[in-house]
Amino acid sequence: DAFGLTYPQYIVLMALAEKDDISITALATRLGVSKATMTPLLRRLEAKKLIQRHLKQDNERQKLVTITLVGRTLFERASVTSHQVFCASGLSKAEADDVIRLSKLVTQK
């Protein structure tokens, strides 16, 4: 709330902070959501000037997504809060990795 982001928007920024200038399809696959789910999410992030969508030069049917400087700065600020929440959980890195792994297993079923 403090950063004006929903959890899905934060996850998109996190993925783009790691690797951007990727297709919407690749981003959706990476996040495990449908391309149809991505469109309204990206539209909202673009309205906030946190990302940009642009046509791929050699394929005008494909759009690429890039995080903006504003988006990267906001993500870095939000990451500090995310780290504080992780520390407050009392979980070790290994325990947190186990929770994530198990959650992925459950959601894939």
N, C-alpha and C positions, 0 to 999 in steps of 0.2 A: 504493500500500500504506500509506503513512504516514497517509493520511486515511481509510482503511477503505472506499475506493471502487474499483469496477471501472472500466475505461475507459468502457463504455457508461453506467454511472451518472453519471460525471463529465460526459459529453456531454449527458445529460438535464438535469443541473443547469445546465450552461452555457446550454442552450436556454431553460430556464425563467428564468434570471437575466436574459436579454435580454428575454423576454416571457412572462409567466405568466398564470394564470387562463384557460387555453385548453383546448379539448377534447382528449381522448386521441387522437382521430382526427387533429386538426390537428397535435398534437405528433408523432405517428408519421409523418405526411406530411412534416413539416419535417425530421425526422431520417432520412427515407428508409428506414423500417422498417415492418413490418406492425403492425397494432393488436394482434395476438396476441403479438408479441414484446414490446410495451410492458407488457402486464398484469403478468407476473412481475417485470419491472424496476421498475415503479412500486410494486408491493407491497413489494419489498425497501426501496426508498427511503422509503416511508411507515412501515415498521417501524422505521427509523432516525430517524424524525421529521424527515426532510429535506424532505418534500413533504406536501401534503394533497390528497386527492381529495374532491370534493363534487358533489352534484347541481346541475345548472343550474336556477335558479328557474323559468324559463318552459318547461323541457323536462326532466322528471324521468327521461327515458331517457338523457340525456347527462350524462356526468361531466366536470367541469373539474379541471384540475391547477394547483396553486399551490405555489410554493416557500415554505418556512417561513423564519423568521428564522434558525433553526439551520442550515437548508440553505444560505441565502444566505451566512452567515458562513463555513461550511465551504468553500463554493465560492470565496469571495474568498481564503481562506487557500491553497487548492489552486491558484488561479490564479497566485499568486506563484511556486510551484514550476514550474508549466507555463511561465511566462515565462522562468525560469532555464534550463529544458531547451531552449527555443527559442533563447535566446542562445548556449548551448553548441553548438548545431547548426552555427553559423557561417553559416547562410542569411540572406540579406537578406529583407525583407518581400516583395519582388516574387518572389524565388525560392520562398519558402514558399507564396505564393499560387499560383504555377505548379504546384508539387507537389500542392497541394490540388485545383486544377482538373483536372489530369491524373488524379489518383486517382478523382475523381468520374466522369470519362469512362470509365475502365476498369470501375468498379463498375456503371455503367449499361448496359453491354453484355451 
